[in-house]
Amino acid sequence: MPLDDARLQFEVAVLPHLDAAMNLSRWLTRDSHDAEDVVQEACLRALRFIHTQRGQNSRAWLLTIVRNTCCTWLEKNRPSELMRVQPLDAATEPATDAAGPETLAIERADRELIRQAVEELPLEYREVIVLRELEEMSYKEVAQIVGIPLGTVMSRLSRARSRLERWLTERQPKEAGHELR
């Protein structure tokens, strides 16, 4: 494939999905700087294999590459998948101008609790919850990206949601810092 054709195909297939790639990588690596390195490596791999992306869902194709690159990176850099939680950048929080300071503080605390809960999930649950709930991928796309059967996706999602609910229920009264009045 000529270089200009490959570059154009890369721009069309990959560039629109860089935010999703970064989001997935950030959740899997639990570190923004590591996520950037992983996405950069994934983009190089995508460019190298752009000729294999023909008519399929380019977002799912790229996220598969990102997920596999993350797994390779984790095996090399964190073979035991670190159990400690590393915070994401605060810059990932959306700003709400219309809400008052108290509402903003409550929303921020809630987002922080959810972020912590998701980060506590084992990798196999964290990746399916991020792909399905945050990236809004279909069950079929999640199965394709992760390389597992559709039933396993549904099972992992169910378990991940149960763990999240249990984690949030156990910590909400102690850590939320606010109550319903």
C-alpha positions as CSV (number, residue, x, y, z in Angstrom):
1,M,0.0,0.0,0.0
2,P,1.5,3.4,-0.9
3,L,2.4,5.6,2.0
4,D,-0.1,8.4,1.2
5,D,-2.9,5.8,1.0
6,A,-1.9,4.3,4.3
7,R,-1.6,7.7,6.0
8,L,-5.1,8.7,4.7
9,Q,-6.6,5.4,5.8
10,F,-4.9,5.8,9.2
11,E,-6.3,9.3,9.6
12,V,-9.8,8.2,8.8
13,A,-9.8,5.0,10.8
14,V,-7.7,6.0,13.9
15,L,-7.7,9.7,14.6
16,P,-11.4,10.1,15.3
17,H,-11.1,7.5,18.1
18,L,-8.0,8.7,19.9
19,D,-10.1,10.0,22.9
20,A,-11.7,6.5,23.3
21,A,-8.2,4.9,23.0
22,M,-6.8,7.2,25.6
23,N,-9.8,6.6,27.9
24,L,-9.4,2.8,27.7
25,S,-5.7,3.0,28.1
26,R,-6.0,5.3,31.1
27,W,-8.4,3.0,32.9
28,L,-6.4,-0.1,32.2
29,T,-3.0,1.3,33.1
30,R,-4.3,3.5,35.9
31,D,-1.9,6.2,35.0
32,S,-2.2,9.0,32.5
33,H,1.5,9.1,31.5
34,D,1.6,5.3,31.0
35,A,-1.6,5.5,29.0
36,E,-0.1,8.1,26.7
37,D,2.8,5.8,26.0
38,V,0.5,2.8,25.4
39,V,-1.7,4.8,23.0
40,Q,1.4,6.0,21.1
41,E,2.6,2.4,20.8
42,A,-0.9,1.3,19.8
43,C,-1.1,4.0,17.1
44,L,2.3,2.8,15.7
45,R,0.9,-0.7,15.6
46,A,-2.3,0.5,13.9
47,L,-0.3,2.4,11.3
48,R,1.8,-0.7,10.7
49,F,-1.3,-2.9,10.2
50,I,-3.7,-0.4,8.7
51,H,-3.9,-2.5,5.6
52,T,-5.8,-5.2,7.7
53,Q,-8.6,-2.7,8.6
54,R,-11.1,-3.2,5.8
55,G,-14.6,-2.2,6.2
56,Q,-14.9,-3.3,9.9
57,N,-15.7,-1.1,12.8
58,S,-12.6,1.1,13.0
59,R,-13.3,2.1,16.6
60,A,-13.5,-1.5,17.7
61,W,-10.4,-2.4,15.6
62,L,-8.4,0.4,17.3
63,L,-9.6,-0.4,20.8
64,T,-8.6,-4.0,20.2
65,I,-5.1,-2.8,19.4
66,V,-5.1,-0.5,22.4
67,R,-6.3,-3.3,24.7
68,N,-3.7,-5.7,23.4
69,T,-1.0,-3.1,23.7
70,C,-2.0,-2.4,27.3
71,C,-1.9,-6.1,28.1
72,T,1.6,-6.4,26.6
73,W,2.7,-3.2,28.5
74,L,1.2,-4.5,31.8
75,E,2.9,-7.9,31.4
76,K,6.3,-6.1,30.9
77,N,6.0,-3.3,33.4
78,R,3.6,-4.7,36.1
79,P,3.5,-8.4,35.8
80,S,1.5,-8.8,39.0
81,E,-1.0,-6.1,37.9
82,L,-0.3,-3.6,40.7
83,M,-3.0,-3.7,43.4
84,R,-2.5,-0.2,44.6
85,V,-4.7,2.5,43.1
86,Q,-3.1,5.3,41.2
87,P,-5.2,8.4,40.8
88,L,-6.2,9.7,37.4
89,D,-5.7,13.3,36.5
90,A,-8.3,15.6,38.0
91,A,-8.4,17.3,34.6
92,T,-10.6,14.4,33.4
93,E,-13.6,15.7,35.5
94,P,-16.2,17.6,33.5
95,A,-17.0,21.1,34.7
96,T,-20.5,22.2,35.4
97,D,-21.0,26.0,35.3
98,A,-24.7,26.1,36.2
99,A,-24.4,24.2,39.5
100,G,-23.6,25.8,42.8
101,P,-20.4,25.0,44.8
102,E,-22.2,22.5,47.1
103,T,-23.6,20.6,44.1
104,L,-20.3,20.6,42.4
105,A,-18.6,19.3,45.5
106,I,-21.1,16.5,45.9
107,E,-20.8,15.6,42.2
108,R,-17.0,15.6,42.4
109,A,-17.1,13.4,45.5
110,D,-19.5,11.0,43.7
111,R,-17.3,10.8,40.6
112,E,-14.3,10.2,42.8
113,L,-16.0,7.3,44.6
114,I,-17.1,5.8,41.3
115,R,-13.5,6.2,39.9
116,Q,-12.1,4.5,42.9
117,A,-14.6,1.7,42.7
118,V,-13.8,1.1,39.0
119,E,-10.0,1.2,39.7
120,E,-10.5,-1.4,42.4
121,L,-11.9,-3.9,39.9
122,P,-9.7,-6.6,38.6
123,L,-8.5,-5.9,35.1
124,E,-10.8,-8.5,33.5
125,Y,-13.9,-6.7,35.0
126,R,-12.5,-3.2,34.6
127,E,-11.9,-3.5,30.9
128,V,-15.4,-4.8,30.1
129,I,-17.1,-2.1,32.3
130,V,-15.1,0.7,30.7
131,L,-15.8,-0.6,27.2
132,R,-19.5,-1.1,27.8
133,E,-20.5,1.7,30.1
134,L,-18.0,4.5,29.4
135,E,-17.2,3.8,25.7
136,E,-20.8,2.6,25.1
137,M,-19.6,-0.3,23.0
138,S,-22.1,-3.1,22.2
139,Y,-21.7,-6.5,23.9
140,K,-20.6,-7.9,20.6
141,E,-18.0,-5.2,20.2
142,V,-16.7,-5.8,23.7
143,A,-16.5,-9.5,23.0
144,Q,-14.5,-8.8,19.8
145,I,-12.1,-6.3,21.5
146,V,-11.4,-8.4,24.5
147,G,-11.4,-11.7,22.6
148,I,-13.9,-13.6,24.7
149,P,-17.3,-15.1,24.0
150,L,-20.4,-12.9,24.3
151,G,-21.7,-14.9,27.3
152,T,-18.4,-14.2,29.1
153,V,-18.8,-10.5,28.5
154,M,-22.3,-10.6,30.0
155,S,-21.1,-12.6,33.0
156,R,-18.1,-10.3,33.6
157,L,-20.3,-7.2,33.3
158,S,-22.7,-8.7,35.8
159,R,-19.9,-9.5,38.3
160,A,-18.3,-6.1,37.7
161,R,-21.6,-4.3,38.4
162,S,-22.2,-6.4,41.5
163,R,-18.7,-5.6,42.8
164,L,-19.2,-1.9,42.0
165,E,-22.5,-1.8,43.8
166,R,-21.1,-3.6,46.9
167,W,-18.0,-1.4,47.0
168,L,-20.1,1.8,46.7
169,T,-22.7,0.6,49.2
170,E,-20.0,-0.2,51.8
171,R,-18.2,3.1,51.3
172,Q,-20.9,5.6,50.5
173,P,-22.0,6.5,54.1
174,K,-18.4,6.7,55.4
175,E,-16.7,8.6,52.5
176,A,-19.3,10.5,50.6
177,G,-19.3,13.4,53.0
178,H,-23.0,14.2,52.3
179,E,-26.4,12.8,53.0
180,L,-29.8,13.0,51.4
181,R,-31.9,15.4,53.3
